[in-house]
Amino acid sequence: MPKRNPLRLSRSRWDNFIKCPKCFYLKEKHNINPPGQPGHPINSRVDTLLKEEFDILRSEGKKHPIFKEYNLNFIPYNKLDPEVLKNYRTNSKGVEAKSQKTKYTLCGSLDDLWFNLDTDEIVVLDYKATSNKKLEDYKTSTKHYHKSYLRQLDFYAYLLKLNDFKVHKIGYWLICNAADENQKTFNNNVNFKTSILSYELKTDYIEDTLIELEKCLEKNKPPISGNDCDNCRWFDERKSINI
């Protein structure tokens, strides 16, 4: 396996720092990994199918029905070379840009790009697959992974801005929800309801967090834990009962 470039900072590594500077430090400085989590193969399959679906419309310059449902004058962005879009979507490549205030090269892999025909702007988005009877608004949710969804769109938008794209101020999640109460049996099929959730992008804070990240890795001792870190919380509670 090729050695990771420490100066190439992915969106997920940046987000790990925001969630918990201590766990980030232990991983980056000492290669101590937090407990792993299982993958999400069904979510990944939904992502793949959505990309193929939008790519067909991209090649034809047509709108997706969901755009009409939400009164959005969008089309899948079709002004990129297909190989460039493929790279943008690949984890090992993604969109790259040099940080303006730190030594890092930033990178992140996108699900897709749309185009706002009214403003001639790139539209940032991410696909999400879930199964919930009542979908939460990510913008007002207190769940740490929902907060991460917001930062994800912010980071993508910032990468594109650094690459001189004109980015629409609103980002979106295309959410495929499998919680269809009308479906009573499996029968080799799962029904999804697709919806769109919008979010006003924020990128002004990103360079400040990169500066703090850079300072973190210059320390000789680990920083304090993040407020949303379940791993550190578990460890601290375990120590408190002397097990």
N, C-alpha and C positions, 0 to 999 in steps of 0.2 A: 504494500500500500504506500503511495507517495506521501512524503512528509508534508503536512499542512503548512502553508505560508502564514507565519504569525502576523504579517502586515496586511493580509487579505482578510477583511472583517466582514463576515456574512451578516445578514439581517438576523438570523437566529442567534449568533454569538452576541451581537449587540443587545438583543432582547434578553438573553440570559443575564447579562450584566445588570440590566434595569430591574429584572425580577429579583436577583440576589447577587450583589457584588461579591459576597463571600464564596458562594459556590462557583461563580465565574472565575474568581482568583485561583481557587484550588484546582480547577480544571485546567486553566491556561498556564499556570506557573508550575504545577506539580502533577498534572495529568491524573488528578483524582476525579473520577466521574461520579456524579450523583446517581441514585438508583435509576435504572432504565425504565422505559415505558414501552408497551407493545405498540406495534405499528397500526395503521388504520387502512387496511387493504381495500375495504369497501368504499371508503371515502376517496381513496386514490383512484379506484375504478370509475367512480362518478366524475372525478376531475377529468380523467382521460376521455370519457364519453362526451363531456361538455366541450372540451377542446376540439374534438373531432366535429361536433355539431356546429360550433361557431366557425370552424375553419371552412366548412362547406359554404356557409353564408358569406364568409370573408371573400372566398374566391369568386362569388357571384355578385358581391357588392350589395347584398340584401340585408334587411333588418331582421332581427330575431323577433318572434311574436311577443316575447316578454317586454320588449321595448315599446311596442304599441300598447300593451296592457298598462304600462306605467307612464304613457305619454312622453317617452323619451325619444328625441330625434337623434338616435345613435345608430351606428353600424359597427360591426367588428372592424378594428383598425386594419386597413389593407395597404398601407404605404410603406411597409417594411418588407425587405427581402425575406422569403420564407425561411431561409437558413438563419438569418439574424433572429427572427422570432423564435425559431427552434432553440437557439443558444440562450435567448432571454428566459426560456422556460426550463432550461437544464440546470440542475443544482450545481454541477461542477463549473458552470460558466456564469449564466445569469447576466443581469445588467451590471456593469461596473462603472465606478466613478471615484475620483480622488477626493477625499475629505478636504475641505477648505482650511481647517484649523488643526488637523492632526496628521500623523504620518501614514494613516491607514488608507488602503484602497477598499472602498465599500462595494459590496455585491449582494445581489438578491435575485432569486428566480421567480418570475411572474407566472400567474395562471394564464392571463390574457390581457389584451388591451382593446378598449373600445374607442370610438371616435365620435365627438359631439359635432354634429353637422351644423348646429346653430352658431357655435363659437370657434370652430376649427381647432379644437383642443383634444389632446389625449385624455382618455378617461381611465383612471386607475381602478382596479377591481380585484376581488378574490372570490373563488368558489368555496362554498361551505356546504357540507353534507351532514345532516343530523337527523334525529328522530325525537321530537319533543311535542307534547300535546299543546303547549303554549310557548311560542317562540319569544325569547327575551330580546329587548332592544339592547344591542351591544354597547351603545353609547351611554346608557344609564345603568347598566349592570355593574355590580360590585365584584363579580367573579374575575379572578386574576387572568384567566385565559381569554376572557372577553376584552379586557384591557389590552392584552397582547394583540388581539385582532385589530384594534385601532392603531396601535403602533406599527403593525405590519403594513397597513395602507399608507401611513405617513412615510415610512422608510422607502417604500416603492416610489411614492410621489417624489421624494427628495432625490433618489437616484436618477429618475427621469429628468428632473429639473437640471441636475448637474450635467446631464447629457444634452442640454439645450432643447428639450422638448417643451412645448407649451402645454401645461398640465391644467386640466379643469379643476376648479377648487373643491368639487364634490367627488368623493370616491364612493364605491358601491361594493356590497356583498351580494352575490347571487346565491341564494340559500335554497338548497333542495332538502325538503323536510319529508321524511318517510312516515310521519305520524298521521296516517289516513284512517280515521275511525270507521269509515265505511267498508274498509277491507277486512273481511272476517276470516279468510284462510290465505295461506301462503300461495299455493298453486304455482310454484316456480316464478313468482312475480312479487315485486314490492312497488306500491304506488307512492309516487313523490308529488308533493305540491311545491312548485317553484315560486319564490318571491324575491323581491329586491329590497334591500335596506341601504339607505344613503347615509353619508357621514361627511361633515365638513373637515377637510384635511388640515393638518397642522404640521409644519416642518421647521418652524423657527427654533424649536428646542433641541433638534437632533445634534447639531455641532457641539452644543454645551454638554450633552451626555457623552459625546465622543471624547471631549477633553477630560471629563471625569473618569471615563474608562481608561484612558491613557495613563492618568495619574494612579489609578488603582493598580495597574500592572507594574508600576515603578516602586510600589511599597515593598517593604521587607517582611511585613506581616499581613495576614488576611484582614480585610475590612469587616465591618459588622454585617450581619445578615439582612436580607431584604424583608420587608413587612409581609410579603406574600409567599414566602418560601416554606412550603410544607416540609421539605427535607430537614431544614435547620430547626423548625419548630418541633418535629418529631425527636430529633437528636437532643435538643435542650430539655424536653419533657422527660425523655428517658434518663438523662443524667440526674434530673431532680429527684427521682425515686431510687437512685443508686442501684440500678440493675446492671 
